[in-house]
C-alpha cells in the first residue's frame, strides 16, 4: 500500500535540498508518491526533528519503509547526516479524524542560517 507523502519544510531555504532528496527517492522507488512541498512556519527551525508522522497503526510498516527510503536518498544527495535521526512517529492518538491514505514527512532545518 502506498500512502501519499505530504512534505513539510520549516524554512523556504530548505525547499531545494528537500526537492533533491524527494526526487532521488522517486528514482529509487517508482511507487513513491508525494504532494507538493509545504512551508510550515516554525518559531525555532533548528528545533524541528526529522520525522515521518503517521496517523493509523496499520501504516507503521509504510512509515518505516519511508524512513529507510528517505535516509537512503538523503545519503545519495549528500544530506545523510542531517537525516540520520529520521524516525517514524505515530500521531493518531493525539489527532483524531485525520484523513486515511496519507503520511507526513517533516524535514529538519537543512540549510544553516546565514552567518
C-alpha positions in Angstrom: 0.0 0.0 0.0 1.4 3.4 -1.0 0.5 6.4 1.0 0.6 10.0 -0.4 3.5 11.8 1.3 2.9 15.3 2.5 6.3 17.0 2.9 6.9 19.9 5.3 9.9 22.2 5.5 10.4 24.7 8.2 12.2 27.4 6.2 12.0 28.3 2.5 15.7 27.9 2.0 15.3 24.1 2.6 13.0 23.6 -0.4 15.7 22.9 -3.0 17.5 20.3 -0.8 14.2 18.7 0.2 13.2 18.5 -3.5 16.5 16.8 -4.5 16.0 14.2 -1.8 12.4 13.6 -2.8 13.3 13.4 -6.5 16.0 10.8 -5.6 13.5 8.9 -3.6 11.3 8.7 -6.6 14.1 7.3 -8.7 14.8 4.6 -6.0 11.1 3.7 -5.7 8.8 4.3 -8.6 5.8 3.8 -6.3 6.8 6.8 -4.2 4.1 9.4 -4.4 4.1 12.9 -2.9 2.1 16.1 -2.8 3.9 19.5 -3.3 6.3 20.6 -0.6 4.6 22.8 2.1 6.3 25.6 4.0 5.5 25.5 7.7 6.5 28.5 9.8 8.5 27.4 12.8 9.4 29.8 15.6 12.6 27.8 16.0 13.5 25.9 12.8 16.6 24.4 14.5 14.4 22.6 16.9 12.4 20.7 14.2 13.1 17.0 14.3 13.3 14.8 11.2 10.0 12.8 11.4 7.7 10.6 9.4 4.3 11.1 11.0 1.7 8.5 10.5 -2.0 8.5 11.6 -3.1 4.9 11.6 -1.4 1.9 13.3 -1.7 -0.1 10.1 0.6 2.5 8.4 3.5 1.6 10.7 5.3 -0.6 8.1 4.8 2.0 5.4 6.2 4.7 7.8 9.3 2.6 8.5 9.8 1.9 4.8 9.6 5.7 4.1 12.2 6.4 6.8 14.6 4.0 5.1 13.9 5.3 1.6 14.4 9.0 2.6 17.5 8.2 4.6 19.0 6.4 1.6 18.0 9.2 -0.8 19.5 11.8 1.5 22.8 9.9 1.7 23.0 9.8 -2.1 22.3 13.5 -2.2 25.0 14.3 0.4 22.4 15.1 3.1 22.6 11.9 5.1 24.0 13.4 8.3 21.0 15.8 8.6 18.5 13.0 8.3 20.4 10.4 10.3 17.9 10.7 13.2 14.8 10.5 10.9 12.2 8.4 12.8 8.6 7.3 12.4 6.2 8.9 14.9 2.6 7.8 15.5 0.3 10.8 15.9 -3.1 9.2 15.5 -3.6 9.1 19.3 -3.2 12.9 19.6 -5.1 14.0 16.5 -8.5 12.5 15.7 -10.2 12.2 12.3 -7.0 12.6 10.2 -7.5 11.5 6.6 -6.6 8.0 5.5 -4.1 7.3 2.7 -1.6 9.9 3.6 1.6 10.3 5.7 3.7 13.3 6.6 7.5 13.8 6.2 8.9 16.7 8.3 12.3 17.8 7.3 14.6 19.4 9.9 16.4 22.6 9.0 18.6 21.5 6.1 20.3 24.8 5.3 22.1 26.7 8.1 21.1 30.3 8.6 23.3 33.0 7.0 26.3 33.9 9.2 
